[in-house]
Amino acid sequence: MEHRIEIGRICRLQIQTSSLKAGPLRGRYYDPAPLREVSWLDMNIDGAVAIVDDMSTLDVHNMTHPATKNRSGINAISVGFTTHYDRMRERLDNHLMDGIAGENILVETNVAVTLDQVSGGMLIEGDDGRRIALTDISVAHPCVEFSRFALDDRSAPPLAVSETLRFLDNGLRGYYAAVHSLQPLRVELGDRLFAIRHE
């Protein structure tokens, strides 16, 4: 039997037009400048696309992006939660604004969301009846560059970076998901997100 548990409503949608890691290989740093906030996303098996500056624009994790960061479909779509940002700001700094970690979909909620809660999949549902199944849920592990950004210190010592990586892991940074539709499915601000439990 399948049960739906409402997590919250989508409050922010965005795409990454290019990689958020900038600089030379040994001096890379996290730069959120390529993030673009949008009012809707179209998603399919390849990833996300949206209109940016009146042009159809691929997310950098879309399989068809010329410089794609897609890892065999694992990270085509990403989902984050406002409560997780609250925890980040409590421990780190107020410069960690909602959405700055780069997820495509940010959900406003009052609960922490664990992998166990969403491992059975997630469902996006619009008030007009649109439904999008998100499957193959996995943890979006944080990177060293984002951890240094979270610490607001590009030259943070290794121990501080390691501790921050552990803190941001296990879903705090968010989750990756896949959409298996070949046709584009639209997600809009205000759509509801549910966790799917199979019993």
N, C-alpha and C positions, 0 to 999 in steps of 0.2 A: 504494500500500500504506500502511496506517495502522499507526503504532507508538505504543505508550504508554510514557511515561517517568515513573516514580513520583517525585513531588516530596516528599511527606511526608503526615503525618496532620493532620487538623483538630483544633486544640487549643483554639480559642475561637470561639464564635458570638455575635453580638450584633446588635441593631438600634438605630437612632437614632429615638427617638420624636418628635423635632422637630429643627430646624436646630441645628447646633453653632456657628453664628455668632450672637452675641448683641450687644446694644447698638445705638445709633443708627447710621445709615448711615455717617457720617464717623468714628465711633468704635467700629466693630465689633471684636470680639475673639472668640477661639476658646474655647468652653466645652464640655468633654466631658460635662457633667452629664446630658444626655439619652440617653447610651449605656446600654443595658440588656443585660447578659450573659444568655444563655439556653442551654438544653441542646439545642435543636433549632430549625431554621427550616423553614418551608414556603415554597417558591419557585415562581413561575410567570412567565408573560410580563410580568405587572404589576410584579413585584418580590417582596420578602420580607415575611413575617408570622410572628409568634411569640406565645406566651403570656407576658404580663408582668402580674404581680400578679393572676393568675387571669383575665385578660381577653385576648381576641384583639387584638393590637396590630400596626398597620401600621408598617413602616419608612417614614421620611419620603421615601425614594426610590421607594416603591411608587407606581405611577401613580394608584392610587385614594385615596391619602392626601389629606385635604382641603387640606393646605398642601404638596403634593408638590414635591420638588426634582428630580424626574425630568426629564431632558432628552431627550425623544423616544426613550426606551428605552436611551439610551447608558449610563446610570449606574444601572441598576436594581439590580445586585448588585456588590459590591466584595470583592476578595480581597487579603489581605496575607500577609507571611511573616516568621517570627521572625528570620531572618538579616538582613533589612532593618532591623528594629528594633535589632539589635546594632550595625549600622553607624551608625544615627542616634545611639545613645547614645555610641558612640566619639567622634563628632564634636561632639555637642551636649551633652546632659545626661541624667542618670539619671531625670529626671521623665517621660521619654518611655517609659512602660510599654507592654508589649505590648498592642495593641488600641486605644491611645488616639487613633490617627489616624481611627478610626471605621469601619473595614472590617467587612463582615458576617461574613466568613470569614477566620480566621487559621490559617495552616498552619505546623506545626512542621517545620522542614527544616534541613539543614546546607549548603545551596547558595544562592547568590544567583540570583534568577529574572529573566531578561531578557525583554523583549517578543518577541524572536526565538524564544525557547524556547516561549512559550505562544501565539503568534499563530495557530497552527492550531487553537486551542481547548483546553479543559481538561475533564477528566472526574472527577466525584466518584463514588466507589464505596463502598458500605457492605459490611461483612462478611456481611450477609444478602442481598446481591445487588442492592440498590438502586443505580441508576445515574442520574446527572444530567449532561447535557452542558451545559457553559458555552461560549458562542460569542460572536462579535463582541468579541473582547478588545481593549481599548484602555488606554492609560496613564491612571491617576488623577492628573492634574496637581495639585500642591499649591496651596493658596491663600495669599494674603498673611497672613490671620489665623492659619492653622496654622503658618506659618513664624515669625511673631512668638512664638507659643506655644512652638514648638520652641526658640527662642532664650531663652525665659523672660523676654521683654522686650517689653511691648506698645508701647513707644515706640522700638523698635530703629531705628537709622538706615537710610535706604533702601539703602545699599550692602550692609549686613549682611543685610537682608531679601532683596535680589536674589541674593546669593551662596547663601543658604539655600534659596531657591526652586529654583535650579539644582541644588543638591545633592540635594534631595528629589524631583526630577523623574526622568523616564526609567524609571519603574517602582519607584523606591525607596519611594514613598508607596503603591504597590500598583497594582492593575489593576481596571478595570470589565469586567463581563461581562453577557451576557443569557442567560435561560432561555426557550426558545421554546414550552414546554409550556403549554397552556391549563389543565391540571389541576395542582393543587399537588403538588410533589415534595419529599420530606422529606430534609434533610441533618442529620446528627447528629454529635456529638463523636466523634472516633475514626475517622470515615470517611477514606478515602485520596483524595488528589488526584493526578491524572496530567496531564501535558502530552501533547497529541496532535500527532504529527508525520505529515505526509502526504508520502510519497516515491513 
